[in-house]
């Protein structure tokens, strides 16, 4: 019998490193779009078309590309779900941090637009 516990530890550490690298790279690609897509997109569901700003479309295309790439490479669906949970957490945290710095976003009407933009992301995730 061979003792594979050391090999198990090495493989586990490498898997964690790969996961963190992929997540970091995804965040780097999403960062420039997060605020523009969530806070500055002017589309309101049912009133104006969702094509008023390209940022939301680009963000959704990027998320779709991430999802397809992960699925093509056979990544476990639970791991894909965890990656996207962390990405959405990052997007919301990034948008909230930016929102706290901007006085022009502290209005009820802007809150409705932000809510609609987040609804687009939720619809995509379903």
NUSE-919303 format. One record per residue: residue number from 1; x, y, z of N, C-alpha, C, CB in turn; chain. Coordinates in steps of 0.05 Angstrom, whole numbers, plus 32768, in hexadecimal, padded with zeros to 4 digits. Each point is the difference from the previous one (the first is absolute). Glycine has a CB too. Layout:
! residues N
+-----+------+------+------+------+------+------+------+------+------+------+------+------+---+
|   k |  n_X |  n_Y |  n_Z | ca_X | ca_Y | ca_Z |  c_X |  c_Y |  c_Z | cb_X | cb_Y | cb_Z | c |
+-----+------+------+------+------+------+------+------+------+------+------+------+------+---+
| NUM |    X |    Y |    Z |    X |    Y |    Z |    X |    Y |    Z |    X |    Y |    Z | A |
...
+-----+------+------+------+------+------+------+------+------+------+------+------+------+---+
END
This chain:
! residues 126
+-----+------+------+------+------+------+------+------+------+------+------+------+------+---+
|   k |  n_X |  n_Y |  n_Z | ca_X | ca_Y | ca_Z |  c_X |  c_Y |  c_Z | cb_X | cb_Y | cb_Z | c |
+-----+------+------+------+------+------+------+------+------+------+------+------+------+---+
|   1 | 8011 | 7FE8 | 8000 | 7FEF | 8018 | 8000 | 8011 | 8019 | 8000 | 7FDC | 7FE7 | 8018 | A |
|   2 | 801B | 802D | 7FD9 | 800E | 8019 | 7FFF | 7FF1 | 8015 | 8010 | 8012 | 7FF5 | 7FD3 | A |
|   3 | 7FFC | 801D | 8039 | 7FF4 | 8015 | 800F | 7FFD | 8018 | 7FEE | 8014 | 7FF0 | 802C | A |
|   4 | 7FD3 | 8015 | 7FCC | 7FFA | 8016 | 7FED | 7FF7 | 801A | 800D | 7FF4 | 7FDD | 7FDF | A |
|   5 | 800D | 8024 | 803C | 7FF7 | 8017 | 800E | 800F | 801A | 7FF8 | 7FF2 | 7FE2 | 8026 | A |
|   6 | 8028 | 801B | 7FD6 | 8010 | 8017 | 7FF8 | 7FF8 | 8009 | 7FE4 | 8026 | 7FF0 | 801C | A |
|   7 | 7FD5 | 7FFD | 7FD2 | 7FF7 | 8007 | 7FE5 | 7FE4 | 800D | 8000 | 801C | 7FDA | 7FEE | A |
|   8 | 7FD3 | 801C | 8024 | 7FE5 | 800B | 8003 | 8002 | 801E | 8008 | 7FEE | 7FD2 | 800C | A |
|   9 | 8024 | 8033 | 8007 | 8003 | 801C | 8009 | 800A | 8012 | 7FEA | 800A | 7FEF | 802E | A |
|  10 | 8009 | 8007 | 7FC2 | 800B | 8010 | 7FEA | 7FEB | 8006 | 7FEB | 802D | 7FEC | 8008 | A |
|  11 | 7FC3 | 8000 | 7FF1 | 7FEB | 8003 | 7FEC | 7FEA | 8013 | 800B | 8009 | 7FD2 | 7FED | A |
|  12 | 7FF0 | 802B | 802C | 7FED | 8012 | 800C | 800A | 801D | 8000 | 7FEF | 7FDA | 801D | A |
|  13 | 8029 | 802A | 7FEB | 800C | 801B | 8000 | 8000 | 800C | 7FE4 | 801C | 7FF4 | 8027 | A |
|  14 | 7FEB | 7FFC | 7FC5 | 8001 | 800A | 7FE4 | 7FE3 | 8006 | 7FF6 | 8029 | 7FE4 | 7FF8 | A |
|  15 | 7FC3 | 800C | 8010 | 7FE5 | 8006 | 7FF8 | 7FF6 | 801B | 800C | 7FF7 | 7FCE | 7FFD | A |
|  16 | 8010 | 8037 | 801C | 7FF9 | 8019 | 800D | 800E | 8017 | 7FF2 | 7FF9 | 7FE8 | 802C | A |
|  17 | 8020 | 8015 | 7FCD | 800F | 8015 | 7FF2 | 7FF3 | 8006 | 7FE5 | 802A | 7FF2 | 8018 | A |
|  18 | 7FCE | 7FF9 | 7FD9 | 7FF4 | 8004 | 7FE6 | 7FE5 | 800F | 8003 | 8016 | 7FD6 | 7FEF | A |
|  19 | 7FDA | 8021 | 8025 | 7FE6 | 800D | 8005 | 8004 | 801E | 8006 | 7FEE | 7FD4 | 8012 | A |
|  20 | 8025 | 8032 | 7FFF | 8005 | 801C | 8008 | 800A | 8010 | 7FE8 | 800A | 7FF2 | 802F | A |
|  21 | 8007 | 8002 | 7FC0 | 800A | 800E | 7FE9 | 7FEA | 8006 | 7FEC | 802C | 7FE9 | 8006 | A |
|  22 | 7FC3 | 8003 | 7FF5 | 7FE9 | 8004 | 7FEE | 7FED | 8016 | 800A | 8003 | 7FCF | 7FF2 | A |
|  23 | 7FF7 | 8030 | 8028 | 7FEE | 8014 | 800C | 800C | 801C | 7FFE | 7FEE | 7FDC | 801F | A |
|  24 | 802C | 8026 | 7FE7 | 800E | 801A | 7FFE | 7FFF | 800B | 7FE4 | 801E | 7FF2 | 8026 | A |
|  25 | 7FE7 | 7FFD | 7FC6 | 8000 | 8009 | 7FE4 | 7FE4 | 8008 | 7FF8 | 8026 | 7FE1 | 7FF6 | A |
|  26 | 7FC6 | 8010 | 8013 | 7FE4 | 8008 | 7FF9 | 7FF9 | 801B | 800D | 7FF3 | 7FD0 | 7FFD | A |
|  27 | 8016 | 8035 | 801B | 7FFB | 8019 | 800D | 800D | 8017 | 7FF2 | 7FFC | 7FE9 | 802C | A |
|  28 | 801D | 8012 | 7FCA | 800F | 8015 | 7FF2 | 7FF1 | 8008 | 7FE6 | 802B | 7FEE | 8013 | A |
|  29 | 7FC9 | 7FFE | 7FE0 | 7FF1 | 8006 | 7FE7 | 7FE5 | 800E | 8006 | 8017 | 7FD8 | 7FEB | A |
|  30 | 7FDD | 8022 | 802B | 7FE6 | 800C | 8007 | 8003 | 801C | 800C | 7FEF | 7FD2 | 8008 | A |
|  31 | 8027 | 8033 | 8005 | 8003 | 8019 | 800F | 7FF9 | 8019 | 7FF0 | 8023 | 7FE9 | 801A | A |
|  32 | 7FE7 | 801A | 7FCE | 7FFA | 8019 | 7FF1 | 7FE3 | 8003 | 7FF8 | 802E | 7FFF | 7FEF | A |
|  33 | 7FC3 | 7FEB | 8011 | 7FE4 | 8000 | 7FF8 | 7FEC | 8003 | 8017 | 800E | 7FE5 | 7FD9 | A |
|  34 | 7FFA | 8013 | 803E | 7FEE | 7FFD | 8017 | 7FF0 | 801A | 8005 | 801E | 7FDD | 8014 | A |
|  35 | 7FF0 | 8038 | 7FF1 | 7FF2 | 8019 | 8007 | 7FF0 | 800B | 7FE9 | 8025 | 800A | 8020 | A |
|  36 | 7FE6 | 7FF5 | 7FC8 | 7FF1 | 800B | 7FE8 | 7FE7 | 7FF0 | 7FFB | 802B | 8010 | 7FED | A |
|  37 | 7FD7 | 7FD5 | 8015 | 7FE8 | 7FF0 | 7FFA | 7FEB | 8002 | 8015 | 801E | 7FE1 | 7FE8 | A |
|  38 | 7FE9 | 8020 | 8031 | 7FEC | 8000 | 8016 | 7FF7 | 801C | 8007 | 8015 | 7FD6 | 8011 | A |
|  39 | 7FFD | 803D | 7FF1 | 7FF8 | 801B | 800A | 7FF9 | 8013 | 7FEA | 801D | 7FF8 | 8026 | A |
|  40 | 7FEF | 8005 | 7FC2 | 7FFD | 8015 | 7FEC | 7FEE | 7FF7 | 7FE9 | 802D | 8010 | 800C | A |
|  41 | 7FCC | 7FD7 | 7FF2 | 7FEE | 7FF7 | 7FEB | 7FE4 | 800C | 8005 | 801A | 7FD4 | 7FFA | A |
|  42 | 7FDA | 8037 | 7FF2 | 7FE7 | 800F | 8003 | 7FE7 | 7FF0 | 7FF9 | 801A | 8029 | 7FF7 | A |
|  43 | 7FE8 | 7FBE | 8002 | 7FE8 | 7FF1 | 7FF8 | 7FEF | 7FFA | 8018 | 801A | 7FEC | 7FDA | A |
|  44 | 7FCC | 8016 | 8022 | 7FED | 7FF9 | 8015 | 7FEE | 7FEA | 7FF5 | 8002 | 802F | 8015 | A |
|  45 | 7FFB | 7FBB | 7FF9 | 7FF0 | 7FEA | 7FF7 | 7FE4 | 8008 | 7FF9 | 801C | 7FE1 | 801B | A |
|  46 | 7FDB | 8018 | 7FCD | 7FE5 | 8006 | 7FF8 | 7FFB | 801C | 7FF6 | 7FF3 | 7FDF | 8021 | A |
|  47 | 8020 | 8033 | 7FE3 | 7FFC | 801B | 7FF7 | 8013 | 8007 | 7FE9 | 7FF2 | 800D | 802E | A |
|  48 | 8027 | 7FEE | 7FD5 | 8013 | 8005 | 7FEB | 800F | 7FE7 | 7FF9 | 8005 | 8030 | 800F | A |
|  49 | 8005 | 7FCD | 7FD9 | 800D | 7FE8 | 7FF8 | 801A | 7FFC | 800F | 7FEB | 8003 | 7FD3 | A |
|  50 | 801E | 7FE4 | 8032 | 8019 | 7FFC | 800F | 8018 | 8006 | 7FF0 | 7FE8 | 7FDD | 801A | A |
|  51 | 8016 | 802E | 7FCE | 8017 | 8005 | 7FEF | 8009 | 801D | 8002 | 7FF0 | 7FDC | 7FE1 | A |
|  52 | 8007 | 8033 | 8033 | 8007 | 801D | 8001 | 801E | 8004 | 8006 | 7FD1 | 8009 | 800F | A |
|  53 | 803C | 7FE4 | 7FFD | 801D | 8002 | 8006 | 800D | 7FE6 | 7FF9 | 7FF7 | 8022 | 8025 | A |
|  54 | 8020 | 7FDF | 7FCE | 800E | 7FE7 | 7FF9 | 800C | 7FF1 | 8017 | 8009 | 8015 | 7FD4 | A |
|  55 | 7FFA | 7FF9 | 8043 | 800E | 7FF3 | 8016 | 7FF3 | 7FE7 | 800B | 8011 | 802D | 800B | A |
|  56 | 7FD4 | 7FD4 | 7FF8 | 7FF2 | 7FE9 | 800A | 8002 | 7FE9 | 7FEC | 7FE0 | 801E | 8019 | A |
|  57 | 801D | 7FE8 | 7FCD | 8003 | 7FEB | 7FEC | 801C | 7FF3 | 8001 | 7FDF | 8018 | 7FE3 | A |
|  58 | 8035 | 7FF9 | 801F | 801C | 7FF6 | 8001 | 8004 | 7FEF | 8019 | 8010 | 8028 | 7FE7 | A |
|  59 | 7FE5 | 7FE1 | 8030 | 8002 | 7FF1 | 8019 | 7FF3 | 7FE5 | 7FFD | 8001 | 802B | 801A | A |
|  60 | 7FE7 | 7FD4 | 7FDB | 7FF1 | 7FE7 | 7FFD | 800F | 7FED | 7FEC | 7FD5 | 8018 | 800A | A |
|  61 | 8036 | 7FF4 | 7FE0 | 800F | 7FEF | 7FED | 8019 | 7FF5 | 800E | 7FF0 | 801C | 7FDA | A |
|  62 | 801D | 7FF3 | 8036 | 8018 | 7FF6 | 800E | 7FF8 | 7FEA | 8014 | 8016 | 802D | 7FFB | A |
|  63 | 7FD5 | 7FD6 | 8014 | 7FF7 | 7FEB | 8012 | 7FF8 | 7FE7 | 7FF1 | 7FF0 | 8023 | 8020 | A |
|  64 | 8003 | 7FE0 | 7FC9 | 7FF9 | 7FE9 | 7FEF | 8019 | 7FF2 | 7FF6 | 7FD6 | 8017 | 7FF2 | A |
|  65 | 803E | 7FF9 | 8006 | 8019 | 7FF4 | 7FF7 | 800E | 7FF0 | 8016 | 8005 | 8026 | 7FE0 | A |
|  66 | 7FFB | 7FE5 | 8038 | 800B | 7FF2 | 8017 | 7FF2 | 7FE6 | 8004 | 800C | 802B | 8016 | A |
|  67 | 7FD9 | 7FD6 | 7FEA | 7FF0 | 7FE8 | 8005 | 8005 | 7FEA | 7FEA | 7FDD | 801D | 8016 | A |
|  68 | 8024 | 7FEB | 7FD1 | 8005 | 7FED | 7FEA | 801C | 7FF4 | 8002 | 7FE0 | 801A | 7FE3 | A |
|  69 | 8033 | 7FF7 | 8023 | 801C | 7FF6 | 8002 | 8002 | 7FEC | 8017 | 8011 | 802B | 7FEE | A |
|  70 | 7FE3 | 7FDB | 8029 | 8002 | 7FED | 8016 | 7FF1 | 7FE6 | 7FF9 | 8002 | 8026 | 8020 | A |
|  71 | 7FE8 | 7FDB | 7FD3 | 7FF1 | 7FE8 | 7FF8 | 800E | 7FF0 | 7FEB | 7FD6 | 8018 | 800C | A |
|  72 | 8037 | 7FF5 | 7FE1 | 800F | 7FF2 | 7FEB | 8017 | 7FF0 | 800C | 7FF3 | 8024 | 7FDF | A |
|  73 | 8019 | 7FE8 | 8035 | 8017 | 7FF2 | 800D | 7FF7 | 7FEC | 8016 | 801B | 8029 | 7FF6 | A |
|  74 | 7FCB | 7FD3 | 800C | 7FF7 | 7FEB | 8012 | 8002 | 8007 | 801E | 800C | 7FE0 | 7FDD | A |
|  75 | 7FF3 | 8039 | 802A | 8002 | 8008 | 801C | 7FE6 | 7FF7 | 800E | 801E | 8028 | 7FF5 | A |
|  76 | 7FE5 | 7FCD | 8023 | 7FE9 | 7FF6 | 800F | 7FEB | 8017 | 8003 | 801E | 7FDF | 8019 | A |
|  77 | 7FC8 | 801B | 7FE3 | 7FEB | 8014 | 8002 | 7FFF | 800E | 801B | 7FE7 | 7FE6 | 7FDF | A |
|  78 | 801F | 800C | 8037 | 8000 | 800D | 801A | 8017 | 8014 | 8002 | 7FEC | 7FD6 | 8014 | A |
|  79 | 802B | 8024 | 7FE0 | 8016 | 8013 | 8000 | 7FFA | 8018 | 7FEF | 8020 | 7FDA | 8007 | A |
|  80 | 7FD2 | 8022 | 7FE2 | 7FF8 | 8016 | 7FEF | 7FED | 8012 | 8010 | 8005 | 7FE4 | 7FD6 | A |
|  81 | 7FE8 | 8010 | 8038 | 7FED | 800F | 8010 | 800E | 8011 | 8015 | 7FDE | 7FDD | 7FF8 | A |
|  82 | 8036 | 8017 | 8015 | 800F | 800E | 8014 | 8010 | 8017 | 7FF4 | 8003 | 7FD5 | 801B | A |
|  83 | 8009 | 8027 | 7FCE | 800E | 8015 | 7FF3 | 7FEE | 8018 | 7FFA | 801F | 7FDE | 7FEB | A |
|  84 | 7FC9 | 801C | 800A | 7FED | 8015 | 7FF9 | 7FF5 | 800E | 8019 | 7FF5 | 7FE8 | 7FD6 | A |
|  85 | 8007 | 8009 | 8040 | 7FF7 | 800C | 8019 | 8015 | 8015 | 8009 | 7FE7 | 7FD6 | 800D | A |
|  86 | 8032 | 8023 | 7FF1 | 8015 | 8012 | 8008 | 8003 | 8018 | 7FED | 8018 | 7FDA | 8015 | A |
|  87 | 7FE3 | 8021 | 7FD1 | 8001 | 8016 | 7FEC | 7FE9 | 8013 | 8005 | 8016 | 7FE1 | 7FDF | A |
|  88 | 7FD2 | 8015 | 8026 | 7FEA | 8012 | 8006 | 8004 | 800F | 801A | 7FE1 | 7FE1 | 7FE7 | A |
|  89 | 802A | 8012 | 802D | 8006 | 800E | 8019 | 8014 | 8017 | 7FFA | 7FF8 | 7FD5 | 801B | A |
|  90 | 801C | 8025 | 7FD5 | 8014 | 8014 | 7FF9 | 7FF3 | 8017 | 7FF1 | 8024 | 7FDD | 7FFD | A |
|  91 | 7FCB | 801D | 7FEF | 7FF2 | 8015 | 7FF1 | 7FF0 | 8012 | 8012 | 7FFF | 7FE2 | 7FD8 | A |
|  92 | 7FF1 | 8012 | 803A | 7FEF | 8010 | 8012 | 8011 | 8010 | 8013 | 7FDD | 7FDD | 7FFC | A |
|  93 | 8038 | 8018 | 800F | 8011 | 800E | 8012 | 800E | 8018 | 7FF2 | 8007 | 7FD6 | 801B | A |
|  94 | 8003 | 8025 | 7FCD | 800D | 8015 | 7FF1 | 7FEC | 8016 | 7FF9 | 8020 | 7FDE | 7FED | A |
|  95 | 7FC8 | 801B | 800B | 7FEC | 8014 | 7FFA | 7FF8 | 8010 | 8019 | 7FEF | 7FE3 | 7FDA | A |
|  96 | 800E | 800F | 803D | 7FF9 | 800D | 8019 | 8015 | 8013 | 8009 | 7FE5 | 7FD9 | 800D | A |
|  97 | 8034 | 801F | 7FF1 | 8017 | 8012 | 8007 | 8000 | 8019 | 7FEF | 801B | 7FD8 | 800E | A |
|  98 | 7FE0 | 8025 | 7FD8 | 7FFF | 8017 | 7FEF | 7FE7 | 8011 | 8006 | 8018 | 7FE6 | 7FDC | A |
|  99 | 7FD2 | 800E | 802A | 7FE8 | 800E | 8006 | 8003 | 8012 | 8019 | 7FE6 | 7FDA | 7FEC | A |
| 100 | 8029 | 801C | 8027 | 8004 | 800F | 8019 | 8011 | 8019 | 7FFB | 7FFD | 7FD6 | 801A | A |
| 101 | 8013 | 802A | 7FD1 | 8010 | 8017 | 7FF9 | 7FF3 | 8015 | 7FEF | 8027 | 7FE2 | 8004 | A |
| 102 | 7FC1 | 8017 | 7FF1 | 7FF4 | 8011 | 7FEC | 7FE5 | 800C | 800B | 8016 | 7FE5 | 7FDB | A |
| 103 | 7FE8 | 8034 | 8026 | 7FE8 | 800D | 8009 | 7FEA | 7FFF | 7FEA | 801B | 801E | 801E | A |
| 104 | 7FED | 7FE2 | 7FC9 | 7FEC | 8000 | 7FEA | 7FF0 | 7FE7 | 7FFF | 801E | 801D | 7FE6 | A |
| 105 | 7FEA | 7FCE | 8028 | 7FF1 | 7FE7 | 8000 | 7FED | 7FFD | 8018 | 8026 | 7FEB | 7FE8 | A |
| 106 | 7FDA | 8028 | 8029 | 7FF0 | 7FFE | 8019 | 7FE4 | 800C | 7FFC | 802A | 8003 | 801B | A |
| 107 | 7FC7 | 7FF2 | 7FD2 | 7FE5 | 8009 | 7FFB | 7FEF | 7FE7 | 7FFC | 8010 | 802B | 7FEA | A |
| 108 | 7FD6 | 7FD8 | 801C | 7FEE | 7FE9 | 7FFD | 7FFF | 7FF6 | 7FE4 | 7FE5 | 8013 | 8025 | A |
| 109 | 801A | 7FFF | 7FC7 | 7FFE | 7FF8 | 7FE4 | 801A | 7FF0 | 7FF8 | 7FE2 | 8028 | 7FF6 | A |
| 110 | 8034 | 7FE1 | 8014 | 8019 | 7FF1 | 7FF9 | 8000 | 7FE4 | 800D | 8019 | 802C | 7FFD | A |
| 111 | 7FDB | 7FD3 | 801B | 7FFE | 7FE6 | 800D | 7FEF | 7FEC | 7FF0 | 8005 | 8017 | 802C | A |
| 112 | 7FE5 | 7FF3 | 7FC8 | 7FEF | 7FEF | 7FEF | 8010 | 7FF6 | 7FE8 | 7FD7 | 801A | 800F | A |
| 113 | 8039 | 7FF8 | 7FE5 | 8010 | 7FF8 | 7FE9 | 8015 | 7FEB | 8008 | 7FF9 | 802D | 7FEB | A |
| 114 | 8013 | 7FD7 | 802B | 8014 | 7FEC | 800A | 7FF2 | 7FE5 | 8005 | 801C | 8025 | 8015 | A |
| 115 | 7FCD | 7FDC | 7FF7 | 7FF1 | 7FE8 | 8005 | 7FF9 | 7FF1 | 7FE6 | 7FED | 8015 | 8029 | A |
| 116 | 800C | 7FFA | 7FC3 | 7FFA | 7FF3 | 7FE6 | 8019 | 7FF5 | 7FF4 | 7FDA | 8020 | 7FF9 | A |
| 117 | 803C | 7FEE | 8009 | 8019 | 7FF5 | 7FF5 | 8009 | 7FE7 | 800E | 800D | 802E | 7FF4 | A |
| 118 | 7FEF | 7FD1 | 8026 | 8006 | 7FE7 | 800F | 7FEC | 7FEA | 7FF8 | 8012 | 801B | 8026 | A |
| 119 | 7FD6 | 7FEC | 7FD3 | 7FEC | 7FEC | 7FF7 | 800A | 7FF3 | 7FE6 | 7FDB | 801A | 8016 | A |
| 120 | 8031 | 7FF6 | 7FD8 | 800B | 7FF5 | 7FE7 | 8015 | 7FEB | 8006 | 7FF7 | 802B | 7FE8 | A |
| 121 | 801A | 7FDB | 802C | 8015 | 7FED | 8007 | 7FF3 | 7FE7 | 800D | 8020 | 8025 | 8007 | A |
| 122 | 7FCB | 7FDE | 8009 | 7FF3 | 7FE9 | 800C | 7FF3 | 7FEF | 7FEB | 7FF8 | 801A | 8029 | A |
| 123 | 7FFB | 7FF3 | 7FC3 | 7FF3 | 7FF1 | 7FEA | 8015 | 7FF0 | 7FF1 | 7FDC | 8023 | 7FFC | A |
| 124 | 803B | 7FE9 | 7FFF | 8016 | 7FF2 | 7FF2 | 8008 | 7FE7 | 8010 | 8010 | 802C | 7FEB | A |
| 125 | 7FF3 | 7FD8 | 802F | 8009 | 7FEA | 8011 | 7FED | 7FE8 | 8001 | 8018 | 8022 | 801B | A |
| 126 | 7FCF | 7FE3 | 7FE0 | 7FEC | 7FEA | 8000 | 8003 | 7FF1 | 7FE7 | 7FE0 | 801A | 801C | A |
+-----+------+------+------+------+------+------+------+------+------+------+------+------+---+
END
